Amino acid sequence: MTDAVLQVEDLHVEFRTHAGIAKAVNGVSFTLHQGERLGLVGESGSGKTTTALALMRMIRPPGRIAAGRILLDGVDLLAATEPEVRKLRAARIALVPQGAMSSLNPVLRVRDQIGDVMVAHGATPREPELTALLARVGLQPGVINAFPHELSGGMKQRVCIAMAIALRPAVLIADEPTSALDVVVQKQVLRTLGEVQRDIGAAVILVGHDMGLMAQFTTRIGVMYAGRLIELGEVRDIFRHPLHPYTRLLTASLPSLTERRAFRGIPGIAPSLLDPPPGCPFHPRCPLASAVCMNQVPPLRTVSGRDVACHLVTLEKDAGAA
């Protein structure tokens, strides 16, 4: 397709520690198209947020982007200088950070925090523009003079969204924007995010661990585990017929409104990124693991119209073709 706004190719991010090198992102590749809503989902420590920060070139020591390419409108962000990246941040790619309660400056009014984004890119913040921006995210004009401590959690999150869309970026990354919010406010914030996305025509990457929210908001889902992208496909396909055993367990853990059943979690814990298991990183927890899973890392291959990294799925496909 020719409408790609963001292309991630073989991205690797690692953190150097006293115990060794932790590979937080290990060979992630995907393409984001204009107006698309892509979800990155997985357990804590799967590499979702690290991937998001890498896309913003915000990985700091002891972390580093070890390899890969991130093409934004054809410009390789990893090859760009820091001043060049600063010009692109907020203007072409913006971040709604995780935890709005700790992301806003507690001693600055909302007008100054949004204004800083505009001033950094040579724009002059005027009050009519700022109040219109707040109205776009469902906030009253008076919020412009408020300090963060005077706002609720949902209002803080909306302010962060307003800051992210101030310059109408082409790519909007929302890193768990509904964490620490109650379910009613979660729905309101997601609705606001969807409305502003349509308004400015941006593509959105939603990072989170809640499969239910992903089903409501995204059009395509990438499932991550131990720093790897293990399944990528349309949201309906992922939920109707998940291919990877980890994806199956994730979807099976969702509560049902139509039938009574015992809660099903995923046994075991995520592997250490300092010392991952050989072969498929999920095989110690996988109920279907075989000998090949314990010795060979499965590549990401296209199966039934989506990308999946699983030896069992690949063997089933080859057997069916034969």
Protein Blocks (a to p, Z undefined) as FASTA:
>chain_A
ZZbfbdcehiacddddfkbccdfbghiacdddehiacdddddehilpmmmmmmmnopacc
fbdcfbdcddeehiafklpcfklmmmmgojloccddehjllmpcfkbcfklmmmmmmmmn
opacdfklmmmmmmmnopafklmmpcfklpcfklmmmmmmmmmmmnopabdcdehklgoi
afklmmmmmmmmmmmmmmnopacddddfbfklmmmmmmbdcddeehiafbdcdfklmmmm
cfblklmmmmmmpccfkbccdddddehjdddfklccehjfklmmmckbcfklmmpccddd
deehiacddfklmmmmmmmmZZ
